[in-house]
C-alpha cells in the first residue's frame, strides 16, 4: 500500500510540475532565438551607418547614433550579467567599455557583438527555477522573467531611434525582420 501511495504521488508530481518546467525551458529557448536575431539586426543597423555619421543626433539633447548603440550594450550587460547573473553592476559614470570616447565604428560593433555573446552564454546556463524570483527594478518589484522582457523592450526602443537616424541621414534601414 505504501509503495502504491509513493507511486501515485510521484505520478501526480510529474504530471503537475513537468509541464511547468518544460514551459520555462521553452521560454529560454524562445528568448535566446529572439535575442540572437535582435543582435544580428542591431549589428546590421550599426554597419549601415557611415562612420562619419556615428556622432549624429536628431536633437542636441538626444543620444548620438553611437551613444544609442553603446547604451544598448550597457543595458544588455546590466540586465543579463548583473540583474540575472548576480555580478556587481558597472558604474555608468566611470565605465569605459560602453562610452563612445575615441572608439571606432569597428570597435563599437565588436563590443556589442561580444556583449550579446556573453549575455547569450549566461542565458543558456540560466537556472529557470529563478524566473519568478523578484528584484528591485528602479523601485518596482519585477520577476527575472519580466527582466528578460524589459531588456528586449529596451533594445527595441533604442534600435528604433537608430533606425530613425538612418532615415534622417538619407539611408534606407534594413527591412524589419518579423521574428525579432
C-alpha positions as CSV (number, residue, x, y, z in Angstrom):
1,X,0.0,0.0,0.0
2,X,2.8,2.4,0.9
3,X,4.5,1.7,-2.4
4,X,1.3,2.4,-4.3
5,X,0.9,5.8,-2.4
6,X,4.5,6.7,-3.3
7,X,3.9,5.8,-7.0
8,X,0.7,7.8,-7.1
9,X,2.4,10.8,-5.5
10,X,5.3,10.6,-8.0
11,X,3.0,10.4,-11.0
12,X,0.9,13.3,-9.7
13,X,4.0,15.4,-9.1
14,X,5.4,14.6,-12.5
15,X,2.0,15.4,-14.2
16,X,1.8,18.8,-12.5
17,X,5.4,20.0,-12.4
18,X,6.9,18.5,-15.6
19,X,4.9,20.8,-18.0
20,X,5.8,23.8,-15.8
21,X,9.5,23.2,-16.1
22,X,9.2,22.5,-19.8
23,X,7.4,25.8,-20.3
24,X,10.2,27.6,-18.5
25,X,12.8,25.9,-20.7
26,X,10.8,26.8,-23.8
27,X,10.7,30.4,-22.6
28,X,14.5,30.5,-22.5
29,X,14.8,28.7,-25.9
30,X,12.4,31.2,-27.5
31,X,14.1,34.1,-25.7
32,X,17.6,33.1,-27.0
33,X,16.3,32.9,-30.6
34,X,14.8,36.3,-30.3
35,X,17.9,37.8,-28.6
36,X,20.2,36.3,-31.3
37,X,18.0,37.7,-34.1
38,X,17.9,41.1,-32.3
39,X,21.7,41.2,-32.1
40,X,22.0,40.3,-35.8
41,X,19.6,43.1,-36.8
42,X,21.2,45.6,-34.5
43,X,24.6,44.9,-36.0
44,X,23.2,45.2,-39.5
45,X,21.8,48.7,-38.5
46,X,25.2,49.7,-36.9
47,X,27.0,48.6,-40.1
48,X,24.7,50.6,-42.3
49,X,25.5,54.0,-40.7
50,X,28.7,55.5,-42.2
51,X,31.3,56.0,-39.5
52,X,31.4,59.8,-40.1
53,X,27.7,59.9,-39.1
54,X,28.1,57.9,-35.8
55,X,28.0,61.2,-33.8
56,X,24.7,62.3,-35.5
57,X,22.0,63.4,-33.1
58,X,18.4,64.1,-34.0
59,X,18.3,67.0,-31.4
60,X,21.0,68.4,-29.2
61,X,19.7,66.6,-26.1
62,X,19.4,63.3,-27.9
63,X,21.9,60.4,-27.7
64,X,24.0,60.2,-30.8
65,X,23.8,57.1,-33.0
66,X,27.0,55.8,-31.4
67,X,25.7,56.5,-27.9
68,X,22.5,54.7,-28.6
69,X,24.4,51.7,-29.8
70,X,26.7,51.5,-26.7
71,X,23.8,52.3,-24.4
72,X,22.1,49.2,-25.7
73,X,25.4,47.3,-24.9
74,X,25.4,48.7,-21.4
75,X,21.8,47.7,-20.9
76,X,22.4,44.2,-22.2
77,X,25.3,43.8,-19.9
78,X,23.5,45.2,-16.9
79,X,20.3,43.2,-17.4
80,X,22.0,39.9,-18.1
81,X,25.2,39.9,-16.1
82,X,24.1,42.0,-13.1
83,X,20.3,41.5,-12.7
84,X,20.0,38.0,-14.0
85,X,23.6,36.8,-13.3
86,X,24.3,38.5,-10.0
87,X,27.5,40.2,-11.0
88,X,28.2,43.6,-9.5
89,X,26.8,46.4,-11.7
90,X,29.1,48.5,-13.8
91,X,29.1,52.2,-12.8
92,X,27.8,54.2,-15.8
93,X,29.7,57.3,-14.7
94,X,33.1,55.5,-14.6
95,X,32.7,52.7,-17.1
96,X,34.8,53.0,-20.2
97,X,33.7,49.9,-22.1
98,X,30.3,51.4,-23.1
99,X,31.5,55.0,-23.5
100,X,32.0,56.2,-27.1
101,X,35.2,58.2,-26.4
102,X,37.6,57.6,-29.3
103,X,36.2,54.2,-30.3
104,X,35.9,53.4,-34.0
105,X,32.8,52.0,-35.6
106,X,34.5,48.6,-35.8
107,X,35.4,48.7,-32.1
108,X,31.8,49.6,-31.1
109,X,30.3,46.8,-33.2
110,X,32.8,44.4,-31.8
111,X,31.9,45.5,-28.2
112,X,28.2,45.0,-29.0
113,X,28.8,41.6,-30.5
114,X,30.9,40.5,-27.5
115,X,28.3,41.8,-25.0
116,X,25.5,39.9,-26.7
117,X,27.7,36.8,-26.9
118,X,28.3,36.9,-23.1
119,X,24.6,37.5,-22.4
120,X,23.6,34.6,-24.6
121,X,26.1,32.3,-22.8
122,X,24.7,33.4,-19.4
123,X,21.1,32.9,-20.5
124,X,21.8,29.4,-21.9
125,X,23.0,28.5,-18.5
126,X,20.2,30.3,-16.6
127,X,18.5,28.4,-13.8
128,X,14.9,28.5,-14.9
129,X,13.7,27.9,-11.3
130,X,14.7,31.6,-10.7
131,X,12.4,33.0,-13.3
132,X,9.8,34.1,-10.7
133,X,12.4,35.5,-8.3
134,X,11.8,39.2,-7.8
135,X,14.3,42.0,-7.9
136,X,14.2,45.7,-7.3
137,X,14.0,47.4,-10.7
138,X,14.1,51.1,-10.3
139,X,11.9,50.9,-7.2
140,X,9.5,48.3,-8.6
141,X,9.3,44.6,-7.8
142,X,9.9,42.7,-11.1
143,X,10.5,39.0,-11.6
144,X,13.5,37.8,-13.5
145,X,11.1,36.7,-16.3
146,X,10.0,40.4,-16.5
147,X,13.6,41.5,-16.6
148,X,14.2,39.4,-19.7
149,X,11.2,41.1,-21.4
150,X,12.2,44.6,-20.2
151,X,15.6,44.1,-21.8
152,X,14.1,43.2,-25.2
153,X,11.8,46.3,-24.9
154,X,14.9,48.5,-24.2
155,X,16.9,47.1,-27.1
156,X,13.9,47.7,-29.5
157,X,13.4,51.2,-28.1
158,X,17.0,52.4,-28.8
159,X,17.4,50.5,-32.0
160,X,14.2,52.2,-33.2
161,X,15.9,55.6,-32.6
162,X,18.9,54.4,-34.6
163,X,16.6,53.5,-37.5
164,X,15.2,57.0,-37.5
165,X,18.8,58.3,-37.5
166,X,19.5,56.3,-40.6
167,X,16.4,57.8,-42.3
168,X,17.4,61.3,-41.2
169,X,20.7,60.7,-43.0
170,X,19.1,59.6,-46.2
171,X,19.7,55.9,-45.7
172,X,17.0,53.2,-46.0
173,X,17.1,51.0,-42.9
174,X,17.3,47.2,-43.4
175,X,14.0,45.6,-43.8
176,X,12.4,44.8,-40.4
177,X,12.7,41.1,-39.5
178,X,9.3,39.9,-38.2
179,X,10.7,37.4,-35.8
180,X,12.6,39.9,-33.6
